Amino acid sequence: MMMVEKAIITKNVVKKYKLYNGTRERILDLVSSKSFGEDFYALNGVDFEAEKGDVVGFIGINGSGKSTLSNIISGIVPETSGTVKINGQASLIAVASGLKGDLTGRDNIELKCLMLGFSKEEIKALEPDIIEFSELGEFIDQPVKSYSSGMKSRLGFAISVNVDPDILIIDEALSVGDKAFAEKSLDKMQEFKQQGKTMIFVSHSIGQMKQFCEKILWLEFGKVKDYGPVKEVMPKYEKFLKDWKKMPKKEREAYKQAAIASSPQKADDQEADTQTKESGGEAQKMESDGYQEQLTSRLGHIKAGQSYIYPTPDKEMDKTISESYKNRVYYIKRQAIYQGEKFYLLSKQVSAEKGVIGWMKAADVSSHNHFAIENDEKIFYFKGSGYGYNRAWGGKKNRVFHDLKPFENGEFKVDKTELVGKNTWYRGTLNDKKIWVHHSHLKESTE
């Protein structure tokens, strides 16, 4: 008996988000040992397999996790826990998926194809077919931010189908734009279907599902409700949908809570959640054994004593002495664990893309959490003590106002906030100069 090759395998996939009541709660959750915010499970223990050549429709009411699962399978969003195995290259088609608004349509074609591994010569050969399929005409040289949602969908679809992926994921991409283009796109998908490609189709159109799909995955509030042939699953879903539309709001909420409570939240995502919290919301695992790299956001300086800078944590032979890099503050946007030891990537610039000096052992760096909130407009009043600085973390040589006593009870309009460790710094304007003031030298009213 011939074994059918699996194209997609997901095992116990969980995707958890935190819901916060405002920016303050979000920041406190990042810097405090106490947990803030409410856990929201977009996916909760999803097991799903698709064989090579399967055409699977994802169905479910809004908020069931269809797009979240599509994004995880396509590699755009990481799962919180569980495993996802993809056999081949997956391409997601969704409205504006992966498109950069400031670039033209033509530039987006080149960018997306370069990210998929195509050479300049290959892109040049593909470009005419992509533009022709998109039917964008002269708009191809206009910025994508000026496109309608239908035009964005056309461009995304045209790129994805012309790069010939192994797995095609279509997420509501045919719900915008004109009927003629939707029919043209369905014809292209039928062509892929005949070629034996694996496809995931996300749509609210039951008619399109019945016409195009072979199997249906029914998601309900982040869990798999049913999975099987269209003729078996779709009638059950249509009956549910008919009943759901008749339910009053309170009854719908009770049904939702009962469905969520029927499967306890997965305990095995605890470790991943801790990792996400420590990394400021994201984590990346590297392929090599014993090495794990994460995003973080810290400020630090090199401690006294002999220490070393490494080009990467695993290149000890190429280390250099850190002496000439001391006596200044660095931005730390990445951290890594290598053979059980933590390393920080130090940079002179906040983006950590330029000005990088290299990796150092965390034990050789004194650091604090660092978070910046742009456009954080509020009004404080000077207490009449302290100093004004040209940067958020102070330092005697960075003082621009050596005495704030003359400005006591004066208004201080804040436009940016930074948290460094347990300290909060506010930026505002004083005598036409942008300055930073520590929170202990400001008050919320003059009373």
VENGI-V103019 format. One record per pair of residues at least 24 apart in sequence whose ideal C-beta (glycine too) atoms are under 8 Angstrom apart, sorted by the first residue. I is the first residue (numbers start at 1). J is the second residue. Records with the same first field share a line. If there is no record, write none. Layout:
I = J + J
This chain:
4 = 51 + 52
5 = 51 + 52 + 87
6 = 49 + 50 + 51 + 52 + 85 + 87
7 = 50 + 51 + 52 + 53 + 54 + 86 + 87 + 88 + 166 + 167 + 198
8 = 48 + 49 + 50 + 73 + 84 + 85 + 86 + 87 + 167 + 198 + 200
9 = 48 + 49 + 83 + 84 + 85
10 = 46 + 47 + 48 + 49 + 69 + 72 + 73 + 82 + 83 + 84 + 85
11 = 47 + 82 + 83 + 84
12 = 45 + 46 + 47 + 81 + 82 + 83 + 266 + 268
13 = 43 + 45 + 46 + 47 + 48 + 69 + 72 + 79 + 81 + 82 + 83 + 84
14 = 41 + 43 + 44 + 45 + 46 + 79 + 80 + 81 + 82 + 266 + 268 + 269 + 272
15 = 41 + 42 + 43 + 65 + 68 + 72 + 77 + 79 + 80 + 222
16 = 40 + 41 + 42 + 80 + 269 + 273
17 = 42
23 = 373 + 376
27 = 371 + 373 + 419
29 = 277
30 = 277 + 280 + 281 + 369 + 371
31 = 369 + 371 + 419 + 421 + 422
39 = 265
41 = 222 + 260 + 265
42 = 68 + 222
43 = 68 + 69 + 72 + 79 + 222 + 223
44 = 221 + 222 + 223 + 260 + 263 + 265 + 266
45 = 82 + 223 + 263 + 266
46 = 82 + 219 + 222 + 223 + 224
47 = 224
48 = 217 + 224 + 227
50 = 198 + 200 + 215
51 = 198
52 = 87 + 196 + 198
53 = 196 + 197 + 198
54 = 198 + 199 + 214 + 215
55 = 193 + 198 + 199 + 201 + 212 + 213 + 214 + 215
56 = 199 + 200 + 201 + 213 + 214 + 215 + 216 + 217
57 = 200 + 201 + 202 + 203 + 209 + 212 + 213 + 215 + 216 + 217 + 230
58 = 200 + 201 + 202 + 217 + 219
59 = 206 + 209 + 216 + 217 + 218 + 219 + 233 + 234 + 237
60 = 218 + 219 + 220 + 225
61 = 220 + 241 + 244
63 = 221
64 = 219 + 220 + 221 + 222
65 = 219 + 221 + 222 + 223
66 = 171 + 202 + 219
67 = 94 + 171 + 172 + 202
68 = 222
69 = 219
70 = 94 + 169 + 171 + 200 + 202
73 = 167 + 169 + 200
74 = 169
78 = 282 + 283 + 284
80 = 269 + 272 + 273 + 276
81 = 266 + 268 + 269 + 271 + 272
82 = 269
86 = 167
87 = 166
88 = 165 + 166 + 167 + 198
89 = 116 + 165 + 166 + 167
90 = 165 + 166 + 167 + 168 + 169
91 = 116 + 160 + 163 + 165 + 167 + 168 + 169
92 = 160 + 169 + 171
93 = 153 + 156 + 157 + 160 + 161 + 168 + 169 + 170 + 171 + 173
94 = 153 + 156 + 170 + 171 + 172 + 173
95 = 149 + 152 + 153 + 156 + 172 + 173 + 176
96 = 144 + 149 + 152 + 153 + 156
97 = 156 + 171
98 = 156
99 = 144 + 152 + 155 + 156
100 = 144
101 = 143 + 144 + 145
102 = 143 + 144 + 145
103 = 143 + 144
104 = 140 + 141 + 142 + 143 + 144
105 = 131 + 134 + 136 + 139 + 140 + 141 + 142 + 144 + 147 + 155
106 = 131 + 140 + 141
108 = 144 + 155 + 159
109 = 155 + 159
112 = 159
113 = 159 + 163
116 = 163
118 = 163
126 = 162 + 163
129 = 162
130 = 158 + 159 + 162
131 = 158
133 = 157 + 158 + 161 + 162 + 188
134 = 158
135 = 181
148 = 176
149 = 176 + 177
150 = 176 + 177 + 178 + 181
151 = 177
153 = 177
154 = 181
157 = 185
161 = 185 + 188 + 189 + 192
165 = 197
166 = 197 + 198
167 = 197 + 198 + 199 + 200
168 = 192 + 197 + 198 + 199 + 200
169 = 199 + 200 + 202
170 = 199 + 200 + 201 + 202 + 203
171 = 202
172 = 202 + 203 + 204
174 = 203 + 205 + 208
175 = 203 + 204 + 205
186 = 211 + 212
206 = 234 + 237 + 238
209 = 234
210 = 234
220 = 259
221 = 256 + 259 + 260
222 = 260
223 = 259 + 263
279 = 335
280 = 371
286 = 336
288 = 314
290 = 338 + 339 + 340
291 = 336 + 337 + 338
292 = 336 + 337
293 = 334 + 335 + 336 + 337
294 = 334 + 335 + 336
295 = 333 + 334
296 = 332 + 333 + 334 + 335 + 344
297 = 332 + 333 + 369 + 370 + 371
298 = 331 + 332 + 335 + 344 + 367 + 368 + 369 + 370
299 = 329 + 330 + 331 + 332 + 367 + 368 + 370 + 393 + 420
300 = 329 + 330 + 332 + 344 + 346 + 365 + 366 + 367 + 368
301 = 326 + 327 + 328 + 329 + 330 + 365 + 366 + 367
302 = 326 + 330 + 346 + 360 + 364 + 365 + 366
303 = 364 + 365 + 366
305 = 364
307 = 360 + 361 + 364
308 = 360 + 361 + 364
309 = 346 + 357 + 358 + 359 + 360
310 = 343 + 358 + 359 + 360
311 = 358 + 359
312 = 359
313 = 338 + 341 + 343 + 359
314 = 338
320 = 358
322 = 360 + 364
325 = 357
329 = 393 + 395
330 = 357
331 = 370
332 = 365 + 367 + 370
335 = 362
368 = 420 + 421
369 = 419 + 420 + 421
370 = 418 + 419 + 420
371 = 418 + 419
372 = 416 + 417 + 418
373 = 416 + 417 + 418
374 = 416
375 = 415 + 416
376 = 414 + 415 + 416 + 417
377 = 413 + 414 + 415
378 = 414 + 426
379 = 411 + 412 + 413 + 414
380 = 411 + 412 + 414 + 426 + 428 + 442 + 443 + 444
381 = 409 + 410 + 411 + 412 + 442 + 443 + 444 + 445 + 446
382 = 407 + 408 + 409 + 410 + 412 + 437 + 441 + 442 + 443
383 = 408 + 441 + 442 + 443
384 = 408 + 409
385 = 441
386 = 437 + 438 + 440 + 441
387 = 437 + 441
388 = 430 + 433 + 435 + 436 + 437
389 = 435 + 436 + 437
390 = 434 + 435 + 436
391 = 436
392 = 418 + 420 + 425 + 427 + 436
393 = 418 + 420 + 423 + 425
394 = 425 + 436 + 438
400 = 433 + 435
401 = 430 + 433 + 435
404 = 437 + 441
409 = 446
412 = 437 + 442
